[in-house]
Amino acid sequence: MDWAVATTIPATENKASADLTSVGFSTYLPKYESVEAVRGRIIKRARPLFPGYLFFELIDKWREIFSFDRITGALMWSAEEPAHLPQDVVDELRDRAGADGVIKFETRRKRRFNVGATVNAKTGPLAGFTGTVERLESKDRVTILFGLFGRRTTVTMREADITAG
């Protein structure tokens, strides 16, 4: 089964989904957990992952979606054919969601070292050398400034290969 994407009036995705469901369409509105500070309190809310968009099962009567006030259009390949979204994409989104149907993103991992920290290389050809963290790279990598043979040299290493100096 293929899916298509309807565009909705902003902030009406839930009502548009209910409208389509009431006439026999299967819909999917992926949501994520938003953590917000409101008046000094931390509040978790389920928000649309793609605001203004709603997935609907592509069936023969798909043109009926245009009769609903909250639906403003659909993503189209051409003037007569909506863009098809494979079932695998919807399944992948659903698999990422928890039991409540809400996708929870991983929080950022705290880095072991900060810029300017003194570290020692514990593996590789630089084992035993001391350097300074110059830059935090993606994932678990850091760029370290080493003083080697009277010259300053930068090397990118994994955080697992260094210790605090």
Buried (B, 14 or more C-beta within 10 A) or exposed (E): EBBBBBBBBEEBBBBBBEBBEEEEBBBBBBBBBEEEEEEEEEEEEBEBBBEBBBBBBBEEEBEBBEEBEBBBEBEEEEEEEBBEBEEEEBEEBEEBBEEEEBBEEEEEEEEBBEEEBEBBBBEEEBEEBBBBBBEBEEEBBBBBEBEEEEEEEEBEBEBEBBEEB
